């Protein structure tokens, strides 16, 4: 559980870096990303993607890491969900930007690893489904 916790906290750091690049004026441009890539997107700036990265990707992975650090099984379920959300986020980027970058491929692989490891942990440790109506 500790390794998945560290993995999720590292993912949170990556989310914070991406959010910072998107939300700080000139941050995206300094990383080689221009608003020209948003030609098919429903917005003209990186504000919306930056907020999504900050709230969902950073926040979700941070929360998952904290829950796992406290030994709560719900953190593993959240980690599976965050792996899925990260993968979907990258696919949406591909569709909106009509381009695929190597860093995106890396993050798709990372999201698959995150989801797989968390799912394995759930199955291996037989973690109960959170908020289930099952009574012992």
Buried (B, 14 or more C-beta within 10 A) or exposed (E): BEEBBEBBBBBBBBBBBBBBBBBEEEBBEEEEBEEEBBEEBEEEBBEBBBEBBBEBBBBBBBBBBBBBBEEBBBBBBBBBBBBBBBBEBBEEBBEBBEEEBEEBEEBBEBBBEBBEBBBEBBEEEEBEEEEEEEEE
